[in-house]
Amino acid sequence: MEDFVQEVENYASALGLHPSTVVQRSGAGGGSSWGRWLNGGSCSMRTADRIRAYMRANPPREDAQSGEAA
């Protein structure tokens, strides 16, 4: 679960978003889901796969990493 959390945090950081926003935009949960996962909870593989698929389909733009809006 720690690796998954780190993946989402890295992706969110590259876009200048909060990780819970990534979870919401992926349609895999609400903002409270992220908080539960940080406090030791876990998500199903289906949920993790859905979020990973969203991140793959919506990669950060190169210029977003240099501080410009995505």
MIMIKE-567897 format. One record per residue (C-alpha): residue in one letter; y, z, x. Coordinates in steps of 0.02 Angstrom, whole numbers, plus 32768, in hexadecimal, padded with zeros to 4 digits. Example, Ala and Ser with C-alpha at 12.3 -4.5 7.8 and 13.67 -1.06 7.14 Angstrom:
<nodes>
A7F1F81868267/S7FCB816582AC/
</nodes>
This chain:
<nodes>
M800080008000/E807580238092/D80677F6F80CD/F80907F2E8020/V81267FA08010/Q81657F6580B9/E814F7EAE8086/V81B87EC87FEA/E823C7F2C8049/N824B7EA580CF/Y825A7E1C804C/A82DB7E7D7FE8/S833F7EA38084/A83437DEA80B3/L83927DC6800A/G84037E5D8003/L83A67EA27F6C/H83577F487F41/P82987F3F7F41/S82917F737E8A/T82F67ED77E61/V826F7E6D7EB4/V81EA7EC57E4B/Q824F7EA57DAC/R82737DEF7DD5/S81BB7DCF7DF9/G81917E0C7D4A/A81177E8A7D94/G81697F2B7D5B/G82097F877D3C/G827A7FE17DB4/S821980837D9F/S817B802F7DE2/W81C780247E90/G81F380DD7E8E/R8142810C7E5D/W80FB80A37EEB/L816F80F57F69/N813781A07F2C/G8080817E7F4F/G804E81187EB7/S7FF980727EC6/C7FF97FCD7E6A/S7F687F5E7E3E/M7F3A7ECB7EAB/R7F6E7E5B7E1A/T801C7EA77E1D/A802B7E987EDA/D7FEE7DE47ED3/R806F7DBC7E4E/I80FD7E047EB7/R80BF7DAB7F53/A80B47D067EF3/Y81687D1F7EB8/M81A27D3F7F6B/R81477CA47FAB/A81927C397F21/N82417C7C7F43/P82567C8A8000/P82F97CCB8048/R836E7C408080/E83977C378138/D84507C598118/A84277CF180AC/Q83E67D478148/S848C7D2B819F/G84EC7D858116/E85157CF9809B/A84E37D057FE5/A84397CBE7FB9/
</nodes>
